[in-house]
Amino acid sequence: MIDIVLDTIHKYNMINKGDKIIVGVSGGPDSMCLLHILYRLKDNYDLDIIAAHINHCLRGEEANNDEKYVESFCEERDIEFHSIRINVQEIAKKENVSFEVAGRKCRYDFFNKLKLELNADKIALAHNSNDQCETILMRIMRGTGIEGLAGIKAIRDNIYIRPIIEINREQIENYCEENQLNPRIDKTNLESIYTRNKIRLELIPYIQENFNKDIISVINRMGENIDVDREYLDLVSHNKFYEFCTITKGKVIIKKEAFLEHKAIVSRIIRKSINALKGSLYNFERIHVEDILNLQKGTTGKVITLPRQIRALNNYGDIHVFFEKASDNRENNKDIEYILKIGSNTIGNNAQVKLELINEIQKDGMENNTYVKYFDFDKINGNIMFRYRKNGDRFTPLGMKGSKKIKDLFIDFKIPKHLRDYVPLICFGDEIAWIVGYRISEKFKVDKSTRNILKIKIEGEKENELV
């Protein structure tokens, strides 16, 4: 048994010498087996083992006895022990989720908190090969994709490790008996009250008896095979994501070229975009991927609403995925105006607009920066203003003789309709001198006759906040 665990550790490079490992321990056979094995391997790897127990307060005195059992086991072996009591029933009711979902969140929150506090390297979890099979079957019944069929990962994020993932439940029970661990038994695991229990107690035994007695190893082998394909698709989509996507604060832009890729890849690009924005894919399902795919085929300017206050916009074939509040909760910019002075000017909460006069000797040192521009100071009449667009605004872009409506230019620049009121303008008197982030005016350009140059630099207001 130890050899199987060692093979798993080596295969997935789970543990390094000197690792500090938090072990999730319920007191049941699986987690006690895991804790005992890692304790036996402690000297081999120079490990620092820490046991973490969560009392879910669901089974009254039995749950308290589980906690005492694990604590006593650790005391006898000088294993550092941490525990917490959480009323999972109250949390499940408050958040309107199942006990299983609430319990899982509480466990991971506790483990991750301990990891930070204790500066641990890994978190060891006691999933075994039976758990793997049950998980895959559950996901099949929910209509999972290739990600779900790959099953539980042996190692995730180089933090969560599952050293006994290749050991079955019978081997675990034998190990506990041989080493006289006397683990606690949660009687609810013997009742067909949850989906996983029904699969464990009814479905798998039925398949074993009527179809294939080795169904657990067969299902797990299938998961391993699928995981190889999943890994490759993830690698390709990861590279394509960074090729076709621009990530800014509160927004991800997926270029239209991404949608020429195979659906398997573009679907993953979409999911990665949501994950980059929200940090998880919670509540984001296949139907939402299809919604974005259909949106991209539609007309420019169309916006759809997605879960968790996210919207997606078709902007001339590019898809902008952004937080709803980013476009809907800003104050009305129509009446906002700032008179700028030479020096530093604060706009709103974060942006700084810096004005500096430069002599002509420095003209040939001009930078090519989207948020740094230069103007002929002597051509300016009136105040230097920072404002947003108004009805009737016109602009003469650099290189043009005639003026165009700002509205038409925004269409030319492919600025999304819902963001056009948030593009800053720098004005000299009544004339627009700079559409920030886009073009400067022909009227105020620096030329051979320029004597005094006005340098304007905007800091803090980056593209994701401007458009």
N, C-alpha and C positions, 0 to 999 in steps of 0.2 A: 504493500500500500504506500509506504513512504517512497518507494522507488517510482511509483506512478506520479506522485506529487512532484518529486524532483524532476522527472521528465517534463511535466507540464511547466514547471518554473523555468527550466532551461529552454524549452521550445519557444515560450513567449517572452523570455528575458524579463521575468516578472520582478525579480528581487536582486538588488545589488548588496554587496558586503557593506555592513554598517547602517543599513536602512532602519529607520524607526517606523514601525508598522502598527497602525490602529486596526484591531480585529473586531468586527461586529459580532457580538456574542449574545444570543437570545437565551442560551441554556439548553437548547434542543440538541439532538444528535449531530446534525450537520455542523453547527457552529462550534460545538464542543470538540468535535473531531478536528476541525480546522485549527482551533486554538491549541489543542494538544500537539498536533503535528508541527506547527510553527514553533511551539515551545521546544520540541525535541530538536528542531533544526537551528535553534537560536545560536548555538556555539559555532556551527558550520559557517554561518553567514554573519556572525557578530551582530545579531539583530537586537533591537530594543522593542520588546513586545508590549503593547498597551491594549487592554480589553475595554470595550465600550458597550454598555448595555442600556437598552431603552425599555422602561416599564411603561407599556401602553395603557395601563389602568383599565383593561377590558375584562380581566378575569379575576378581579378581586384579590383574595388572599393567595390564590395560586400564582398570580403574576408577581406578588411580593416575594413568594417563596422562590420563584425563578431567579429573582434579583439576588436574594440571599445566597442561593446555591452558587451562582457565578462568582459573587464576591468572595465566598469561602474558598472556592477552587483557586482563585487568583492569589489569595492570601497565603495558602499552603505552598505555592510555587513562587512567591515573591514577584508576581506579575502586577504591574500597575493597573489599577481598576478605576473606571469612571462610569457613572450611571446617571440617568435622568428620568424623572417621572413626567409623562405627558398624557393628558386626557385626550386621547385620539378621538373618542366619541364626540366630544364637544367641538373639536376642530373640524371633524367631518361634517357635522351639522352646520357649523358656522360657514364653512366654505362650500357647502352643498356638493360634497364629493363622497365617494365610498370610503369605508374604513381602510381598505387596502391602499387606496391612493393617499389618504391622509397619513396613514402609518408610514408609507414609503417616504413621503416628503419629510416627515419628522425625523426618520432615521438618517437620511442623507444630510439634512440640516445639522443634526447633532454631530455626525461623523466629520463633516467639513469644518464645523466650528472648532472641534477638538484638534483637527489637523493644523489649523492656523495657530491655535493657542499653544500647542505642544511642538510646533515646527516639525511635524511628522512628514515622512516621505510617501507612504502608501496607505491605502485603506483596503483591508482584506475582507472579502465577503464570501459567504459559505454556500454559494450556488453549486449544485452538483449536476451530473449528467441527466438525472431524472427531471430536475428543474428545467434544464435546457429543452428536453423533449416536450414537457408540459407547456412551456412558454411558446414554442413554435406551433404547437397544436392550437393553443388559444389564439394566436395571431392569424393562423389560417382561417379560423372560424370568423374572424373579424374582417377578412378580406385584405390581409396585409400585402405589401409589395416585397421586393427583394431584400430590403433592409430588415424587415421583420422576419423573413424566412431564414436569414443568416443567424438568428437566435441571439443568445446572450454572449457578449464579447468576453473572452478570457481576460483581457486587459483593456482598460479604457482610459484614455487621456494620460496614460502612464502613471495613473494614480490608483484607480480601482482595480484590484487584482482578485482573481478567483482561482486559487491554487488547487481546489478539489473539483473543478468543473468537469474533469474526465473520470471521476469516480462515481459509481452508482449508489443508490440508497442502501442496497443490501450490504455492499462492502463497508459503508459507513457504520451501519448498525453492528456489523461483526467487529469492526475496529473498536467501537465504544465498549462492546462486551469484553473483548480480549484485554483491553486496558482498564477495565473496571471504572469507566467514567461515570456511569449511572446518570446519564443526561435526563433532563426534565422532558416530559411529554405534554405537548399542548393538545388537549383533547379535541379542540375545535378542528384540528387538522384531520381528525378521523370522521368528521361529519360532512356530508355533501351539501354544505350551505353556501359555498362560494364556487365560482366557475372552475378555478384551479383545482379545488378539492374534488369536484365532480369528474374532471379529466383524470386526476390521479387515482381516484377510488373506483370509478365506473368505466370511463372510456378506454383507458390504456389496458386495464385487465381484460376488457371485452375484446379488444383488438388482438391482444396476446393469445387469448384462448381460441379465437375464431379465424384469425388471419395470419398473424406473424408474431411468434413469441419473442423475436428480437427487435420489436418495433422501436424500442428506445434507442438502441444503437443505430438502427436504420435511419430514423428521423434525424438523429444528431449528425450522422455522416452526410446526409443531405444538406443540413445546415452548414457544415464545414465546406462542402463543395460550392454552395451558393455564396459563401463568404469570400471565396477567392474571386468570383466574378464581381461581387459588390466592391471589393477593394480596388479592382481595376477601374470600374466605373467611377468610383469616388476620386481616384487619382486623375483621370481624364477631366472630370467635371471641375475638380479643384483648379486645375491649370486653366481651363476655359473660363472659369469664374473670374480669375484675375486678368484674363485677356480681354473680356468683354464687359466687365462691370467696374463702375466707379463708386467708391464708398466715401460718403461724407457724413457729417454729423446729422442724424435724423433722416438720411435719404440714401438709397442705393439706385443707381441708374444702370439698367441692363440695355446695352446697345442692341439695335435691331439685328445686327449680324449674328448675335447669339442664337436667334430663333431659326437660323438656317442649319443649326446642328441637329443631330438625331434627337428625337423626343426624349429618349432616355437621358441624354446629357442636358438638354435645355430644362427639363423638369428638375433636375438636380441643381442647376444654376439658380432657378427660381427659389428652391428651398434654401439654398445657401444664402440667397439675398435676404430672405425673411429672417433667417437665423442671425445674419450679420446685423440686422436692424434691431431685433428683439432679444437676441441671446438664446433663444430656444424656438422650437417649432410647436409648442403647446397650442392646441386648438386649430392648428393649420393642417388641413387635410388635402387629399387628392383633388377634391372638387375645386379647391381654391387655386391649385396649380392649373387646372383646366380653365378656370375663369380668367387667369392671367394670359394663358395661351390664346384664348378667344379674344381677349382685349387687344392683344398685339395685332391680330388680324383685322381689327375694326378701324374706326375712324380716329384721326388725331383729336385730342382734346377730351376724349371720353375718360371718365373716372369711375372706378368701382371701389366698393368698401369691402375690406377684409376683416377677419377677426382681430381683436386686441388693438383697436384704434389705428389700423393701418389702411392706407389707400394705395391704389395703383393707378397710374395715369399713362395713357398712350400719348406720347409726344413725338409725332412724326415717325412712328415705328419703334422708337426707343421707349422702354418702360421705366417710369419713375415710381419707385416704391418708397413711401414716406409715411411719417406719422401724421395722423389726421390733424392733430393740434398744430402741426407746423404750418398749415395753411389756413386753418379755420379760426384759430384763437388769437391771431395778431390784432392789434388795434388798427383802426382805420388810418392809413398813411396819407390820405388825400391832403390833409391840412398840416402835416408835419413839415416844418422848414427850420433850418439852422443857418444863421449867418456865421460864416467862417472867418477866422482871423489868422494872420501869419503866426505860426507856431502850432501847438497841439490842440485839437478840438475833440471833445467827447461827444459821441452820438449814441443815444440810447444807453444801454447798460455796458456794452462791451467795446463798440467800435471807436477807433481813434482815427481822425482825419488830420494829417500833418501837412502843413503848408510851409514851404521854404523857398526863399528867393536865392537864385543861383546866378553867378555872373557868366558871361559868355565863354570864358576860358574853359568851363566845365561842360560845355555843350556836347563834346565828342565822347563824354563818359556816360551818356544816357543809357539806362538799363531797359531791357525788354521784359517788363513785368506787368501782368494783367492788372495789378492794383497799385502800380506806380506810373504816373503819366506827367508829361511836361507841356507847358503852355507859354505862349508869348504874353508876358505880364503887361506889356504896354498896350495891348489890344483890348484889355479888360475895361469895361465901363460898368459902374454900379457895384453892388455887393457881390461877394462870392458866397453862393448858397449851396446847401445840401438839402435836397427834397426828393419827392417821388413824382410820378407822372400826373399830369392834369389833362382834362379834356382840351383838345385843340393843340397840344404840344407838337412842335415840329423840330427837326434836327437836320443839320447838314453834315453827313459823315465825311471823314477824311478821304480826300480824293474825288469828291463829288462837287458839282457847282450848285445844283438845286437842292432844296430841302425836301424831306419826306415826313409824313406823319409818324409820330413815335409808335402808334399802334401798328402801322405797316412794317416798321423796322423790327418790332418785337416778333412779328410773324416771320420775317426773314431770318431773324436770329434763332427761331424755333424755341422761344421762351414759352413755357407752358402758360396757358391763359390764366390759371388760378394763381400764378406767381408774378404776373406782370406788374401788379401794384406794389411789389416789394423790391423792385430793381432801383437802386439809388441813382440819382442824377446830380451831377455837379454843374451849377449854373453860374454864369457871369451876367449879372443883371437879369434881363428877361431871356437871355440866350442859353440854351443847353450846350455846355462845353464837353461833357463826358457822360456817356451811358456806362456807368461803372461795371467793369467786367467785360465790356464789349468794344465800344468804339469811342474815339474822340472826334471833336468837330474840326472841319476844314478851316473854320473861321479863326481859330485860336492856335493853329499849329505853329511850331517853332520852325523858322526858316533862316536863310542867310542874313537877313536884315535884323533878326532878333537881337536885342541888347540885354534884356532882362528876362530870365526864365523863371517861371513859377513851377516848382515841383510839388505835386500832390501825391501823398501816399496814404492808402487806407489799410489799417491794421485791425484785426479782430473780426471784421465782417468778411468772412470767407464766402466762397461760392455757395456753400450749402445754406447760408443764412441770407444770401442776396437773392437767389432765384430758386 
